[in-house]
Amino acid sequence: MAPLTKPASGHGTLRVFVCVFAAFACACTTKEQPVGVVSASITPTGRPVAVSVVPNSGSGASQIFEITFSHPGGYKQLSDVRLLINAEADGSHACYIYYSLPTDSFMLVNDSGEGSKSAILSGGASLENSQCRVLTKGAAVKGDGADISVTIPVHFKSQFAGTKKLILYAETSGGARTDLLQKGSYEATN
């Protein structure tokens, strides 16, 4: 690699191309700077990771689920984290719960899978569709470093009884996302 040298005139710009490679991401940027002043900023990149749902098995008419996600650039890179509870990976006729980090609120997708209702975490309200009721009272969010855990109290409706997949999903504000990942199953009873 050739050393950087100042042009004979002492003026001008230097084009710097920087790539940083790590096990989880690659970030590249190009900058023009006056000669003698070279700086680069590196934006954390990478995809979120669906870590776990606890419990990942069991049965009952009610359950408090804790979902955990991670992002190599820190949990604040995430825009929302989701728990989909249904027989299939389908948001319609499901207990499909979002937690939005920017608004600090929960959303429950309606029966058709086309819209949602929301409630602020600290509001103590409940959200309900034909499959389940989600309580914000007793819900909690804990973020630390790369990880975020969201605690969600869920009550299943009698018509939603049966074995359901526990599927996790997350997105960043930059559009990176996880796949829909099944992390367990639960027997919803009445």
CYANA upper distance limits for C-alpha pairs under 8 A (distance plus 0.5 A):
  6 LYS  CA     10 GLY  CA      6.42
  6 LYS  CA     11 HIS  CA      8.30
  6 LYS  CA     35 VAL  CA      6.80
  6 LYS  CA     36 GLY  CA      7.68
  7 PRO  CA     11 HIS  CA      7.09
  7 PRO  CA     12 GLY  CA      7.76
  7 PRO  CA     35 VAL  CA      8.45
 10 GLY  CA     35 VAL  CA      7.94
 11 HIS  CA     34 PRO  CA      7.73
 11 HIS  CA     35 VAL  CA      6.96
 12 GLY  CA     34 PRO  CA      6.37
 12 GLY  CA     35 VAL  CA      6.51
 13 THR  CA     32 GLU  CA      6.56
 13 THR  CA     33 GLN  CA      5.82
 13 THR  CA     34 PRO  CA      4.86
 13 THR  CA     35 VAL  CA      5.70
 14 LEU  CA     32 GLU  CA      6.10
 14 LEU  CA     33 GLN  CA      6.04
 14 LEU  CA     34 PRO  CA      6.71
 14 LEU  CA     35 VAL  CA      6.07
 14 LEU  CA     38 VAL  CA      8.49
 15 ARG  CA     30 THR  CA      7.43
 15 ARG  CA     31 LYS  CA      6.29
 15 ARG  CA     32 GLU  CA      5.07
 15 ARG  CA     33 GLN  CA      7.22
 16 VAL  CA     30 THR  CA      6.14
 16 VAL  CA     31 LYS  CA      5.89
 16 VAL  CA     32 GLU  CA      6.84
 16 VAL  CA     33 GLN  CA      8.32
 16 VAL  CA     38 VAL  CA      8.20
 17 PHE  CA     28 CYS  CA      7.78
 17 PHE  CA     29 THR  CA      6.43
 17 PHE  CA     30 THR  CA      5.02
 17 PHE  CA     31 LYS  CA      7.23
 18 VAL  CA     28 CYS  CA      6.09
 18 VAL  CA     29 THR  CA      6.08
 18 VAL  CA     30 THR  CA      6.98
 18 VAL  CA     40 ALA  CA      7.95
 19 CYS  CA     26 CYS  CA      7.42
 19 CYS  CA     27 ALA  CA      6.17
 19 CYS  CA     28 CYS  CA      4.82
 19 CYS  CA     29 THR  CA      7.25
 20 VAL  CA     26 CYS  CA      6.20
 20 VAL  CA     27 ALA  CA      6.00
 20 VAL  CA     28 CYS  CA      7.07
 20 VAL  CA     42 ILE  CA      8.38
 21 PHE  CA     25 ALA  CA      6.70
 21 PHE  CA     26 CYS  CA      5.17
 21 PHE  CA     27 ALA  CA      7.40
 22 ALA  CA     26 CYS  CA      6.85
 24 PHE  CA     45 THR  CA      8.49
 24 PHE  CA     46 GLY  CA      6.47
 24 PHE  CA     47 ARG  CA      8.48
 24 PHE  CA     72 PRO  CA      7.81
 25 ALA  CA     45 THR  CA      6.30
 25 ALA  CA     46 GLY  CA      5.60
 26 CYS  CA     45 THR  CA      7.52
 26 CYS  CA     46 GLY  CA      8.36
 27 ALA  CA     42 ILE  CA      7.42
 27 ALA  CA     43 THR  CA      7.49
 27 ALA  CA     44 PRO  CA      7.99
 27 ALA  CA     45 THR  CA      7.11
 28 CYS  CA     42 ILE  CA      8.39
 29 THR  CA     40 ALA  CA      8.35
 29 THR  CA     42 ILE  CA      8.36
 31 LYS  CA     40 ALA  CA      7.81
 33 GLN  CA     37 VAL  CA      6.74
 33 GLN  CA     38 VAL  CA      6.47
 33 GLN  CA     39 SER  CA      8.22
 34 PRO  CA     38 VAL  CA      7.98
 44 PRO  CA     72 PRO  CA      7.66
 44 PRO  CA     73 GLY  CA      5.30
 45 THR  CA     72 PRO  CA      7.76
 45 THR  CA     73 GLY  CA      6.91
 46 GLY  CA     71 HIS  CA      7.69
 46 GLY  CA     72 PRO  CA      6.85
 46 GLY  CA     73 GLY  CA      7.86
 46 GLY  CA    176 ALA  CA      7.75
 47 ARG  CA     71 HIS  CA      7.03
 47 ARG  CA     72 PRO  CA      8.07
 47 ARG  CA    172 THR  CA      8.45
 47 ARG  CA    176 ALA  CA      5.90
 47 ARG  CA    177 ARG  CA      6.37
 47 ARG  CA    178 THR  CA      7.12
 48 PRO  CA     69 PHE  CA      7.45
 48 PRO  CA     70 SER  CA      6.20
 48 PRO  CA     71 HIS  CA      5.04
 48 PRO  CA     72 PRO  CA      7.82
 48 PRO  CA     78 LEU  CA      7.90
 48 PRO  CA    170 ALA  CA      7.05
 48 PRO  CA    171 GLU  CA      7.42
 48 PRO  CA    172 THR  CA      7.79
 48 PRO  CA    176 ALA  CA      7.55
 48 PRO  CA    177 ARG  CA      6.48
 48 PRO  CA    178 THR  CA      6.34
 49 VAL  CA     69 PHE  CA      6.06
 49 VAL  CA     70 SER  CA      5.55
 49 VAL  CA     71 HIS  CA      6.64
 49 VAL  CA    170 ALA  CA      8.20
 49 VAL  CA    178 THR  CA      6.76
 50 ALA  CA     68 THR  CA      7.06
 50 ALA  CA     69 PHE  CA      5.18
 50 ALA  CA     70 SER  CA      7.15
 50 ALA  CA    168 LEU  CA      6.66
 50 ALA  CA    169 TYR  CA      7.08
 50 ALA  CA    170 ALA  CA      7.68
 50 ALA  CA    178 THR  CA      7.40
 50 ALA  CA    181 LEU  CA      7.78
 51 VAL  CA     67 ILE  CA      8.23
 51 VAL  CA     68 THR  CA      5.86
 51 VAL  CA     69 PHE  CA      5.55
 51 VAL  CA     70 SER  CA      7.21
 52 SER  CA     56 ASN  CA      8.28
 52 SER  CA     67 ILE  CA      6.30
 52 SER  CA     68 THR  CA      5.78
 52 SER  CA     69 PHE  CA      7.66
 52 SER  CA    183 LYS  CA      6.77
 53 VAL  CA     65 PHE  CA      7.14
 53 VAL  CA     66 GLU  CA      6.07
 53 VAL  CA     67 ILE  CA      4.95
 53 VAL  CA     68 THR  CA      6.94
 53 VAL  CA    166 LEU  CA      8.04
 53 VAL  CA    168 LEU  CA      8.34
 53 VAL  CA    183 LYS  CA      6.80
 53 VAL  CA    184 GLY  CA      7.71
 54 VAL  CA     65 PHE  CA      6.14
 54 VAL  CA     66 GLU  CA      5.64
 54 VAL  CA     67 ILE  CA      7.05
 55 PRO  CA     65 PHE  CA      6.83
 55 PRO  CA     66 GLU  CA      7.85
 56 ASN  CA    166 LEU  CA      7.79
 56 ASN  CA    183 LYS  CA      6.97
 56 ASN  CA    184 GLY  CA      4.86
 56 ASN  CA    185 SER  CA      6.56
 56 ASN  CA    186 TYR  CA      7.63
 57 SER  CA    184 GLY  CA      6.30
 57 SER  CA    185 SER  CA      5.65
 57 SER  CA    186 TYR  CA      5.51
 57 SER  CA    187 GLU  CA      8.29
 58 GLY  CA    185 SER  CA      7.98
 58 GLY  CA    186 TYR  CA      5.72
 58 GLY  CA    187 GLU  CA      6.70
 59 SER  CA    186 TYR  CA      6.11
 59 SER  CA    187 GLU  CA      4.83
 59 SER  CA    188 ALA  CA      6.25
 59 SER  CA    189 THR  CA      7.16
 60 GLY  CA    187 GLU  CA      7.03
 60 GLY  CA    188 ALA  CA      5.96
 60 GLY  CA    189 THR  CA      5.53
 60 GLY  CA    190 ASN  CA      7.81
 61 ALA  CA    155 HIS  CA      6.39
 61 ALA  CA    156 PHE  CA      5.75
 61 ALA  CA    157 LYS  CA      7.97
 61 ALA  CA    158 SER  CA      8.47
 61 ALA  CA    188 ALA  CA      6.20
 61 ALA  CA    189 THR  CA      5.25
 61 ALA  CA    190 ASN  CA      5.70
 62 SER  CA    153 PRO  CA      8.00
 62 SER  CA    154 VAL  CA      6.12
 62 SER  CA    155 HIS  CA      4.77
 62 SER  CA    156 PHE  CA      6.51
 62 SER  CA    188 ALA  CA      8.42
 63 GLN  CA    153 PRO  CA      6.49
 63 GLN  CA    154 VAL  CA      5.93
 63 GLN  CA    155 HIS  CA      7.11
 64 ILE  CA    151 THR  CA      7.19
 64 ILE  CA    152 ILE  CA      6.00
 64 ILE  CA    153 PRO  CA      4.70
 64 ILE  CA    154 VAL  CA      6.50
 65 PHE  CA    151 THR  CA      6.17
 65 PHE  CA    152 ILE  CA      5.70
 65 PHE  CA    153 PRO  CA      6.84
 65 PHE  CA    154 VAL  CA      7.95
 66 GLU  CA    149 SER  CA      6.91
 66 GLU  CA    150 VAL  CA      5.95
 66 GLU  CA    151 THR  CA      4.79
 66 GLU  CA    152 ILE  CA      6.75
 67 ILE  CA     83 LEU  CA      7.87
 67 ILE  CA    149 SER  CA      6.01
 67 ILE  CA    150 VAL  CA      5.83
 67 ILE  CA    151 THR  CA      7.07
 67 ILE  CA    168 LEU  CA      8.26
 68 THR  CA    147 ASP  CA      7.46
 68 THR  CA    148 ILE  CA      6.14
 68 THR  CA    149 SER  CA      4.79
 68 THR  CA    150 VAL  CA      7.01
 69 PHE  CA     75 TYR  CA      8.30
 69 PHE  CA     81 VAL  CA      8.09
 69 PHE  CA    147 ASP  CA      6.22
 69 PHE  CA    148 ILE  CA      5.98
 69 PHE  CA    149 SER  CA      7.07
 69 PHE  CA    170 ALA  CA      8.13
 70 SER  CA     74 GLY  CA      7.80
 70 SER  CA     75 TYR  CA      6.60
 70 SER  CA    146 ALA  CA      5.70
 70 SER  CA    147 ASP  CA      4.84
 70 SER  CA    148 ILE  CA      6.85
 71 HIS  CA     75 TYR  CA      5.93
 71 HIS  CA     77 GLN  CA      7.48
 71 HIS  CA     78 LEU  CA      7.88
 71 HIS  CA    146 ALA  CA      5.66
 71 HIS  CA    147 ASP  CA      7.18
 72 PRO  CA    146 ALA  CA      6.38
 73 GLY  CA     77 GLN  CA      6.97
 73 GLY  CA    146 ALA  CA      7.03
 74 GLY  CA    144 ASP  CA      8.50
 74 GLY  CA    145 GLY  CA      5.80
 74 GLY  CA    146 ALA  CA      4.36
 74 GLY  CA    147 ASP  CA      7.38
 75 TYR  CA    143 GLY  CA      7.09
 75 TYR  CA    144 ASP  CA      7.71
 75 TYR  CA    145 GLY  CA      6.87
 75 TYR  CA    146 ALA  CA      5.25
 75 TYR  CA    147 ASP  CA      5.84
 75 TYR  CA    148 ILE  CA      6.33
 76 LYS  CA    101 LEU  CA      8.24
 77 GLN  CA    172 THR  CA      6.07
 77 GLN  CA    173 SER  CA      7.08
 78 LEU  CA    101 LEU  CA      7.58
 78 LEU  CA    170 ALA  CA      7.67
 78 LEU  CA    171 GLU  CA      6.28
 78 LEU  CA    172 THR  CA      4.55
 78 LEU  CA    173 SER  CA      6.68
 79 SER  CA    100 SER  CA      6.52
 79 SER  CA    101 LEU  CA      5.90
 79 SER  CA    102 PRO  CA      6.92
 79 SER  CA    170 ALA  CA      8.23
 79 SER  CA    171 GLU  CA      6.27
 79 SER  CA    172 THR  CA      5.29
 79 SER  CA    173 SER  CA      5.60
 80 ASP  CA     98 TYR  CA      7.05
 80 ASP  CA     99 TYR  CA      5.98
 80 ASP  CA    100 SER  CA      4.95
 80 ASP  CA    101 LEU  CA      6.20
 80 ASP  CA    170 ALA  CA      6.23
 80 ASP  CA    171 GLU  CA      6.11
 80 ASP  CA    172 THR  CA      7.46
 81 VAL  CA     98 TYR  CA      6.28
 81 VAL  CA     99 TYR  CA      5.89
 81 VAL  CA    100 SER  CA      7.31
 81 VAL  CA    168 LEU  CA      8.15
 81 VAL  CA    169 TYR  CA      6.50
 81 VAL  CA    170 ALA  CA      4.82
 81 VAL  CA    171 GLU  CA      7.15
 82 ARG  CA     96 TYR  CA      7.79
 82 ARG  CA     97 ILE  CA      6.07
 82 ARG  CA     98 TYR  CA      4.88
 82 ARG  CA     99 TYR  CA      6.76
 82 ARG  CA    168 LEU  CA      6.23
 82 ARG  CA    169 TYR  CA      5.63
 82 ARG  CA    170 ALA  CA      6.48
 83 LEU  CA     96 TYR  CA      6.44
 83 LEU  CA     97 ILE  CA      5.74
 83 LEU  CA     98 TYR  CA      7.07
 83 LEU  CA    166 LEU  CA      7.37
 83 LEU  CA    167 ILE  CA      6.28
 83 LEU  CA    168 LEU  CA      5.47
 83 LEU  CA    169 TYR  CA      7.23
 84 LEU  CA     89 ALA  CA      7.95
 84 LEU  CA     91 GLY  CA      7.50
 84 LEU  CA     94 ALA  CA      7.59
 84 LEU  CA     95 CYS  CA      6.59
 84 LEU  CA     96 TYR  CA      4.85
 84 LEU  CA     97 ILE  CA      6.76
 84 LEU  CA    165 LYS  CA      8.19
 84 LEU  CA    166 LEU  CA      6.52
 84 LEU  CA    167 ILE  CA      5.47
 84 LEU  CA    168 LEU  CA      6.85
 85 ILE  CA     94 ALA  CA      6.56
 85 ILE  CA     95 CYS  CA      5.55
 85 ILE  CA     96 TYR  CA      6.49
 85 ILE  CA    164 LYS  CA      6.40
 85 ILE  CA    165 LYS  CA      6.11
 85 ILE  CA    166 LEU  CA      5.54
 85 ILE  CA    167 ILE  CA      6.89
 86 ASN  CA     90 ASP  CA      7.51
 86 ASN  CA     91 GLY  CA      8.27
 86 ASN  CA     93 HIS  CA      8.26
 86 ASN  CA     94 ALA  CA      5.61
 86 ASN  CA     95 CYS  CA      6.96
 86 ASN  CA     96 TYR  CA      8.43
 86 ASN  CA    164 LYS  CA      5.25
 86 ASN  CA    165 LYS  CA      5.95
 86 ASN  CA    166 LEU  CA      7.69
 87 ALA  CA    162 GLY  CA      8.45
 87 ALA  CA    163 THR  CA      6.95
 87 ALA  CA    164 LYS  CA      4.94
 87 ALA  CA    165 LYS  CA      6.07
 88 GLU  CA    164 LYS  CA      8.03
 88 GLU  CA    165 LYS  CA      7.21
 89 ALA  CA    165 LYS  CA      8.22
 89 ALA  CA    167 ILE  CA      7.78
 89 ALA  CA    180 LEU  CA      8.03
 90 ASP  CA     94 ALA  CA      7.65
 91 GLY  CA     95 CYS  CA      8.22
 91 GLY  CA     96 TYR  CA      6.56
 91 GLY  CA    109 VAL  CA      7.80
 91 GLY  CA    112 SER  CA      8.44
 91 GLY  CA    113 GLY  CA      5.57
 92 SER  CA    109 VAL  CA      8.30
 92 SER  CA    110 ASN  CA      7.87
 92 SER  CA    111 ASP  CA      6.02
 92 SER  CA    112 SER  CA      5.39
 92 SER  CA    113 GLY  CA      4.44
 92 SER  CA    114 GLU  CA      8.10
 93 HIS  CA    110 ASN  CA      8.10
 93 HIS  CA    111 ASP  CA      5.16
 93 HIS  CA    112 SER  CA      6.75
 93 HIS  CA    113 GLY  CA      7.33
 93 HIS  CA    130 SER  CA      7.98
 93 HIS  CA    131 GLN  CA      7.27
 94 ALA  CA    109 VAL  CA      8.27
 94 ALA  CA    111 ASP  CA      7.29
 94 ALA  CA    113 GLY  CA      8.27
 94 ALA  CA    131 GLN  CA      6.57
 95 CYS  CA    108 LEU  CA      7.71
 95 CYS  CA    109 VAL  CA      7.79
 95 CYS  CA    129 ASN  CA      8.22
 95 CYS  CA    131 GLN  CA      6.24
 95 CYS  CA    132 CYS  CA      6.23
 96 TYR  CA    108 LEU  CA      6.27
 96 TYR  CA    109 VAL  CA      5.98
 97 ILE  CA    106 PHE  CA      7.46
 97 ILE  CA    107 MET  CA      6.21
 97 ILE  CA    108 LEU  CA      5.21
 97 ILE  CA    109 VAL  CA      7.05
 98 TYR  CA    106 PHE  CA      6.07
 98 TYR  CA    107 MET  CA      5.47
 98 TYR  CA    108 LEU  CA      6.92
 99 TYR  CA    104 ASP  CA      7.63
 99 TYR  CA    105 SER  CA      6.30
 99 TYR  CA    106 PHE  CA      5.02
 99 TYR  CA    107 MET  CA      6.86
 99 TYR  CA    150 VAL  CA      8.35
100 SER  CA    104 ASP  CA      6.09
100 SER  CA    105 SER  CA      5.92
100 SER  CA    106 PHE  CA      6.78
100 SER  CA    107 MET  CA      8.24
101 LEU  CA    105 SER  CA      7.67
103 THR  CA    120 ILE  CA      8.03
104 ASP  CA    120 ILE  CA      6.59
104 ASP  CA    121 LEU  CA      6.41
105 SER  CA    118 SER  CA      7.04
105 SER  CA    119 ALA  CA      5.97
105 SER  CA    120 ILE  CA      4.57
105 SER  CA    121 LEU  CA      5.45
106 PHE  CA    118 SER  CA      5.96
106 PHE  CA    119 ALA  CA      5.89
106 PHE  CA    120 ILE  CA      6.76
106 PHE  CA    121 LEU  CA      6.94
106 PHE  CA    136 THR  CA      8.04
107 MET  CA    116 SER  CA      6.44
107 MET  CA    117 LYS  CA      5.90
107 MET  CA    118 SER  CA      4.70
107 MET  CA    119 ALA  CA      7.02
107 MET  CA    127 LEU  CA      8.06
108 LEU  CA    116 SER  CA      5.79
108 LEU  CA    117 LYS  CA      6.04
108 LEU  CA    118 SER  CA      7.05
108 LEU  CA    127 LEU  CA      6.83
108 LEU  CA    128 GLU  CA      7.63
108 LEU  CA    129 ASN  CA      8.06
108 LEU  CA    134 VAL  CA      8.13
109 VAL  CA    113 GLY  CA      6.21
109 VAL  CA    114 GLU  CA      7.66
109 VAL  CA    115 GLY  CA      6.12
109 VAL  CA    116 SER  CA      4.60
109 VAL  CA    117 LYS  CA      7.15
109 VAL  CA    129 ASN  CA      8.20
110 ASN  CA    114 GLU  CA      7.18
110 ASN  CA    115 GLY  CA      6.07
110 ASN  CA    116 SER  CA      5.67
110 ASN  CA    117 LYS  CA      7.72
110 ASN  CA    129 ASN  CA      6.33
111 ASP  CA    129 ASN  CA      6.72
111 ASP  CA    130 SER  CA      7.02
111 ASP  CA    131 GLN  CA      8.33
117 LYS  CA    127 LEU  CA      7.31
118 SER  CA    127 LEU  CA      7.60
119 ALA  CA    123 GLY  CA      7.29
119 ALA  CA    125 ALA  CA      6.80
119 ALA  CA    126 SER  CA      7.71
119 ALA  CA    127 LEU  CA      7.56
119 ALA  CA    136 THR  CA      7.81
120 ILE  CA    124 GLY  CA      8.33
120 ILE  CA    125 ALA  CA      8.23
120 ILE  CA    136 THR  CA      7.98
121 LEU  CA    136 THR  CA      5.92
121 LEU  CA    137 LYS  CA      8.18
121 LEU  CA    139 ALA  CA      7.54
121 LEU  CA    140 ALA  CA      8.12
122 SER  CA    136 THR  CA      7.45
122 SER  CA    137 LYS  CA      7.90
123 GLY  CA    136 THR  CA      7.35
123 GLY  CA    137 LYS  CA      8.02
124 GLY  CA    135 LEU  CA      7.59
124 GLY  CA    136 THR  CA      5.51
124 GLY  CA    137 LYS  CA      4.93
125 ALA  CA    135 LEU  CA      6.78
125 ALA  CA    136 THR  CA      6.09
125 ALA  CA    137 LYS  CA      7.25
126 SER  CA    133 ARG  CA      7.14
126 SER  CA    134 VAL  CA      5.98
126 SER  CA    135 LEU  CA      4.90
126 SER  CA    136 THR  CA      6.41
126 SER  CA    137 LYS  CA      8.24
127 LEU  CA    133 ARG  CA      6.06
127 LEU  CA    134 VAL  CA      5.60
127 LEU  CA    135 LEU  CA      7.03
128 GLU  CA    132 CYS  CA      6.38
128 GLU  CA    133 ARG  CA      4.80
128 GLU  CA    134 VAL  CA      6.84
129 ASN  CA    133 ARG  CA      7.09
130 SER  CA    157 LYS  CA      7.33
130 SER  CA    159 GLN  CA      8.30
130 SER  CA    160 PHE  CA      8.38
131 GLN  CA    156 PHE  CA      6.61
131 GLN  CA    157 LYS  CA      5.73
131 GLN  CA    158 SER  CA      8.42
131 GLN  CA    159 GLN  CA      7.38
131 GLN  CA    160 PHE  CA      5.71
132 CYS  CA    154 VAL  CA      7.23
132 CYS  CA    155 HIS  CA      6.02
132 CYS  CA    156 PHE  CA      4.87
132 CYS  CA    157 LYS  CA      5.72
132 CYS  CA    160 PHE  CA      8.13
133 ARG  CA    154 VAL  CA      6.35
133 ARG  CA    155 HIS  CA      5.63
133 ARG  CA    156 PHE  CA      6.99
133 ARG  CA    157 LYS  CA      8.07
134 VAL  CA    152 ILE  CA      7.63
134 VAL  CA    153 PRO  CA      6.42
134 VAL  CA    154 VAL  CA      5.29
134 VAL  CA    155 HIS  CA      7.01
135 LEU  CA    139 ALA  CA      7.32
135 LEU  CA    152 ILE  CA      7.73
135 LEU  CA    153 PRO  CA      6.09
135 LEU  CA    154 VAL  CA      7.12
136 THR  CA    152 ILE  CA      7.93
136 THR  CA    153 PRO  CA      7.93
138 GLY  CA    151 THR  CA      8.31
138 GLY  CA    152 ILE  CA      7.90
138 GLY  CA    153 PRO  CA      7.01
139 ALA  CA    150 VAL  CA      7.89
139 ALA  CA    151 THR  CA      5.61
139 ALA  CA    152 ILE  CA      5.46
139 ALA  CA    153 PRO  CA      6.67
140 ALA  CA    150 VAL  CA      6.25
140 ALA  CA    151 THR  CA      5.47
140 ALA  CA    152 ILE  CA      7.59
141 VAL  CA    148 ILE  CA      7.69
141 VAL  CA    149 SER  CA      6.31
141 VAL  CA    150 VAL  CA      5.02
141 VAL  CA    151 THR  CA      6.82
142 LYS  CA    148 ILE  CA      6.15
142 LYS  CA    149 SER  CA      5.75
142 LYS  CA    150 VAL  CA      6.98
143 GLY  CA    147 ASP  CA      6.28
143 GLY  CA    148 ILE  CA      4.67
143 GLY  CA    149 SER  CA      6.86
144 ASP  CA    148 ILE  CA      6.84
156 PHE  CA    160 PHE  CA      7.02
156 PHE  CA    161 ALA  CA      8.03
156 PHE  CA    188 ALA  CA      6.87
156 PHE  CA    189 THR  CA      7.75
156 PHE  CA    190 ASN  CA      7.71
157 LYS  CA    161 ALA  CA      7.73
157 LYS  CA    190 ASN  CA      7.17
158 SER  CA    189 THR  CA      7.22
158 SER  CA    190 ASN  CA      5.06
159 GLN  CA    190 ASN  CA      8.47
160 PHE  CA    188 ALA  CA      7.29
160 PHE  CA    189 THR  CA      8.27
161 ALA  CA    187 GLU  CA      7.66
161 ALA  CA    188 ALA  CA      5.22
161 ALA  CA    189 THR  CA      5.34
161 ALA  CA    190 ASN  CA      6.83
162 GLY  CA    187 GLU  CA      5.87
162 GLY  CA    188 ALA  CA      5.74
162 GLY  CA    189 THR  CA      7.05
163 THR  CA    185 SER  CA      7.31
163 THR  CA    186 TYR  CA      6.20
163 THR  CA    187 GLU  CA      4.80
163 THR  CA    188 ALA  CA      6.74
164 LYS  CA    185 SER  CA      5.98
164 LYS  CA    186 TYR  CA      5.74
164 LYS  CA    187 GLU  CA      6.57
164 LYS  CA    188 ALA  CA      7.47
165 LYS  CA    182 GLN  CA      6.97
165 LYS  CA    183 LYS  CA      8.35
165 LYS  CA    184 GLY  CA      6.62
165 LYS  CA    185 SER  CA      4.86
165 LYS  CA    186 TYR  CA      6.94
166 LEU  CA    182 GLN  CA      6.09
166 LEU  CA    183 LYS  CA      6.24
166 LEU  CA    184 GLY  CA      5.50
166 LEU  CA    185 SER  CA      5.63
166 LEU  CA    186 TYR  CA      7.43
167 ILE  CA    180 LEU  CA      6.73
167 ILE  CA    181 LEU  CA      5.73
167 ILE  CA    182 GLN  CA      4.67
167 ILE  CA    183 LYS  CA      6.35
167 ILE  CA    184 GLY  CA      7.79
168 LEU  CA    180 LEU  CA      6.39
168 LEU  CA    181 LEU  CA      5.79
168 LEU  CA    182 GLN  CA      6.86
168 LEU  CA    183 LYS  CA      7.42
169 TYR  CA    177 ARG  CA      7.85
169 TYR  CA    178 THR  CA      6.10
169 TYR  CA    179 ASP  CA      6.86
169 TYR  CA    180 LEU  CA      5.78
169 TYR  CA    181 LEU  CA      7.17
170 ALA  CA    177 ARG  CA      6.05
170 ALA  CA    178 THR  CA      6.08
171 GLU  CA    175 GLY  CA      6.72
171 GLU  CA    176 ALA  CA      6.21
171 GLU  CA    177 ARG  CA      4.78
171 GLU  CA    178 THR  CA      7.23
172 THR  CA    176 ALA  CA      5.81
172 THR  CA    177 ARG  CA      6.83
